[in-house]
Amino acid sequence: EHRRVVAARITQRPPEPVPTIDALGLVLAADVVAPISLPGFDNSAMDGYAVLVGDIATASDETPVRLPVTEDIPAGRTDIPTLEPG
């Protein structure tokens, strides 16, 4: 009941222009759509490592497994090599 009463008293404010620097915590009145895709390729926000489970199956705190870095694959690279054992 209280929610209904409160919701009935809430009114939507009309949109108003606000400088970006002052927009923290506000809600956009309409969607913002970029005219072009940036970057122009699939990009991950995270870096990481790819390993084969067979290469690390015996790893533990007591017996760590050391693997070489065999390839650096920057964002946007499309010729991704196959991961080989070892």
N, C-alpha and C positions, 0 to 999 in steps of 0.2 A: 504494500500500500504506500509506504513512504517513497519507494522508488518512483512509483507512478506520479505522486504529487510533485516530487523534485523534477522529474523529467518533463512534466507539464509546464513548469515554470522556466525551463531553460530555453533561451532563444539563440538563434544563430546570428553571429555578428556578420556584417557585410565584409567582403574582402577589402583589404587596405594595403597599399604598397609600403613595404618596410625594407630598409637597407639590409643586405645580407648580414652585415656585422651585428645587427640587432635582432636577427630572426631566430636565435637559439631558443628552443622550447615552443616555437609556434608551429602551426600546421598549414601546409600549402592549401590554397583554395582550388588548385587544379594540378594535374600531373605535369611534370617537367619532362620533356622528351628531347634528347640530344639529336642534332641534325646528322651527326656521323657517329660511327662506333669507334671508341678509343679504348684500348688499343685495337688495331685492325686484325687481331688474332686472339685465339683463346689464351687466357693468361690466368695463372694461379696466384693467389695472394700468399701462398706458402712455398717455402723451399723444402726439399726432402730428399730422401734416398730410396732407391729401388733395390731390393735384394731378393734373392731366391731363397725360399724357406729351407731348402736342403743345405744351403751354405751356412745357415745360422741355427740349425736344429739342435746342435750339441752345445750351443753357447749358454753360459751361465755366469753369475758373478765370479765364481771361482775359476772357470775356464772360458774366458772371453774368446771370441773369434775376431780376428783382424782381417778386414776385407779391403782390397785396394779400391780407390776411386778410379773407375775405368772410363768415365765419360762425364763431361759437363754439358748439360743441355739447357741453354738459356731460354727464356720465354720467347715464344714465336717460332722456335725451330721446328721444322716439319719432318726432317729426315731422322726419325728416332731409331737408334740402333737396337738390335735384339740383345737382351741381357743374357749373357752366357754364364754357366756355372763357374764359381771361383772368384 
